[in-house]
Amino acid sequence: MRRLVLVVVAAAGLSGCGFTPLYGEAGVGSSLSRIAVTTQDDRLGYRVREQLEDVLGRDGAKPPLWRLETAVDQSRRPLGRRIDDTATRYELTVRGAWTLTPVSGGPPVTGVETVTTTYAAADQPYAAIAAQQDGEERAAAELARQIRLDLMRALSDQP
């Protein structure tokens, strides 16, 4: 009973201070769906754009309020060595620089995120390609989540 009273008092205090949850309707959640995403024209750029549109909840029915441009580059480094001097794993590092610009004009907001993931090296060619593409997909998904958090911070600072 005592805990219930403390929770009610805390909730009443928060409602009076103007607290708005980050994911609430009055927060930045509704603005995220109005961001148009552009990326470079390659496989990794396509994957990042696809993941960003998913995590932002892009609503194509409404005109965008913001334009998000990303530049993505990747590097691959072999990890571990077999006796025949071939790699057993690879480390994939994806760096994404982004610029968020209001459609109506105004100063842009920029940021950079870096994601690292690993994947196993396979002897069979098809398996090696599939493993590399899976690593790229996981890196693109994580990069999109991190950029989304950056965008939420940036939009929460907007008037």
N, C-alpha and C positions, 0 to 999 in steps of 0.2 A: 504494500500500500504506500509505503514511504517513497519507494522508487517511482511509482506512478505520479505522485504529487511533484517530485523533482522534475520528471519529464515534462509535465504540463507547465510548470513554472518556466523551465528552460525554453520550451516552444513559444510561450507567450512573450518571453524576452526577445527571442530572435525575430518574431513577427513584428515587433515594434521598432527594431533597429534598421529596417530596410533590407535585411538579408534576403538575397535571391539565389537559389541554387544555380550552379554553373550550367546544369542540364535543364533547368526550368524553361518554360515558354518565354518568360520575360528576359532570360539570359541570352546567350549566344547560339543556342541550339537551332533556332529558326533561321538565323543568318547563314549557318553552315550549308544548308540545302540550296542556298542562292549563290553559290560560288561555282563559276565555270572554270574548269581545269584544262590547261594545255601543257603538253609535254613534248619531248623530242620524238621524232618519227623513227623509232626502232623498237625491238622486242621489249627491252627493259622499260623504256618510256611508256609503251602501251600498258604494260603490267602495272606500273606505278599509277598511271592515269585511271585505270580500271579500279584499282584498290582505293585511290583517293575518292573517286565518285561514290564508291560503296560506303566508306566510312563517313563521308560528309552527308550522305543521303541526298544526293543531287536530285532536285525536282525540276525536270525539264519543262514542266507546264508553266513555270513562272520565269520571268526574265531575270538574269543574274544581276546581283548587286555588286559582286566582286569578280575579279579575274585573277586566277592563280596560275602563274607560270613557273614551271619547274625545269631545272637542268640537272640531269642525273648522270653520274659516271660511276663505273665499277672497276675494281681491281681484284685479281685472283692470285692467291699465294699458295703454293704447295706446302702441306704440313706432313710430317712423318715420311719416312723413306723405307722402302722395301730393300731387299738385298740387291735387286737389279736397278736400284736408284730411281724408282718411280714413286710418285707420291701416293700415300694411302688415303689422305684427306686433302680437301682444299678449303681455304678460308676466303670467303667472298665478302668484300667490303663495298658497300654502296653508299655514295655520298650524294645527297640531294639538296641543292640550293633552290630556294623558292622566293617568289616575289608576289605579294598580294596587293592588288591595285583596285581602288574603288572605280566602278564603271562611271560614276558621276564626276570623277576627277578628285584629286586630292593626293596627299603624299602616300607613296607605297610603303608597305611593311615588308621587310626581308628577313630571312633566316636560313640556317644551314643545319641539316641533320645527317648523322652518319650511323649506319647500321652494319653490323658484322654478323655473318652466319657461316656455318661450315656444312660441308656435305662430303660423303664418302666417294672415293675414286673407285671406279669399276673397270674391270679388264675388257668387258664387252662394249663395243662402240655405242650401241643403243642405250645400254644401261648408264653409260657415262654421260650421254647427252640428257637422259631423263633426270639423273641426279643433279646435274648442273642447272637444268631448268627448274627443278623443285627448289633448289637453293635460291635461285633468282626470285621465284614466286614468294617464298617465305621472307626474303629480304624486302621485297616490294611491299608486302603486307605490313611488316613492322615499320618501314619508312613512312607509309601512309598514316599509321597510327600516331607516330611521333609528330609528323607534320600537322595532323589534326589537333593534337594538344597545343602545339605552337600557335595555330590559328585561333584556338579558343582563348588562349591568353591574350593574343593580339586584339581580337574582337571584343573581349571583355573590357579592354582599356579604351575602346572607342566610345564617344559620347552618344 
